[in-house]
Amino acid sequence: MGTFLRIFFLVILLGGLVVSLILVGNRQLLKQEAAELSMPVLTGPTLAPSPTPGPDAGNATFTLRFQGITSSRAEKSVRLTFKQGEAVIYSFPSITVSPGATDSYSGKVSGVNPGAYDVYVRGEAHLVRKFPDIAIETGPNSLDFTEKLLLAGDFDGDNIINVNDVGLLSARISAAPTTVDPSNRIFDVDANGVISSSDMDLVLSNYKGLEILGE
Amino acid sequence: MKILESIAAFFAFLASLVTGVIFPGQSKEAVSNPFAQVKAASIYLSSETSFPTVGDEFPIDINLNTDGVNISAAAMRIVYKYISVQPIIPIDADSEKDGVQADINVSLLDNGWVFPVNEVVHDKDLRLITIDLAAVNLNPEGYSASDGVKLATIDTIVAQLPPKFTFNFDKNQTKIISKEGDELKLQLKSGEFRVR
């Protein structure tokens, strides 16, 4: 009888421990799920695979202009997103664009299946611009995005120009012009090699309301 | 002895349950305090006119105190919601610009300030007056003040007399940015002005 009772209580004790471990595990899982649910929706790099380019996929060379850059300077990078309706079909998170002969830059994307797309273009510190109803055909395509400048001043990448962006730029402006290096080059809005009041002037020319939204 | 064993097992069972329910994964929760390194500054409203009456001019000053911190910019949205008849009429401070403007403190212009955002919008359907103002200091060293400084004045004329005028800040759109680029912790004092 004594042995039976000892085994009985031991089973109860172990049962309690198992239940507590299950509860702890469930809570951790719930926390992980909640954290995943609260993560922002990524509009940048496509995590899901893009459609596989078909045999008739097209390539596109595009040209664009950045606000404040009146003569082409060093290479820059842009993000291109191809949408149909609200669905992101292709996302090119970092396309290098090279300076052209004048104030325009050009770049190239490939592997885009034929169709009509709304193309969204974002510079490193620029609001997103939407170019609607862009037709991609099989083979080479030439896209001209130069009619609308990419507006500068979105340094934190939230597609809004507001006082936070102005403050981020101001923090890089000192009495002596700040030399550009890889860590701060997005603040050199006019790409003249220094971060100075001329960059601030450009951003303030866009800061006409408390929040200026990209497209 | 058996009784003691049973009591011990029961409490062990309870303790293990409590451990799981009350303290799950506690050691993994290292929540950072978002205000650990922020500083205090304030934006507040005041008026030289204590008890306005109908037909009086009723200026409302927008003031800034950086609490000694160097700042680079401030943005604010002030809203006034009324119930029935519009009690105050905003006066445009600059007829050369579109819309209705607040009257900025011109003495600040010589000290490196610019006001890229300045608009007073009256939505008659919502019975709402909204004042958006942004001030940026272009001095490389920033701007610091331990005493309040007037940024701008909203000039109005009293058309009706409610028991009080209450102007509130939109906390999501009201910010002060330090010269280092950080958003400061803010103390906002709404403007509540009583009438006779």
Interface residues (C-beta under 8 A of the other chain):
Chain A: G2 L5 R6 F9 L10 I12 L13 G15 G16 L17 V19 S20 L21 I22 L23 V24 R27 Q28 K31 N162 V163 N164 V166 G167 L168 S170 A171 I173 S174 A175 S197 M200 L204 Y207 K208 G209 L210 E211
Chain B: K2 E5 S6 A8 A9 F10 A12 F13 L14 S16 L17 T19 G20 V21 P24 G25 K28 S72 A73 A74 A75 R77 V114 P116 V117 E119 D132 A134 V136 N137 L138 P140 E141 G142 Q173 K175 I177 S178 K179 E180 G181 D182 E183
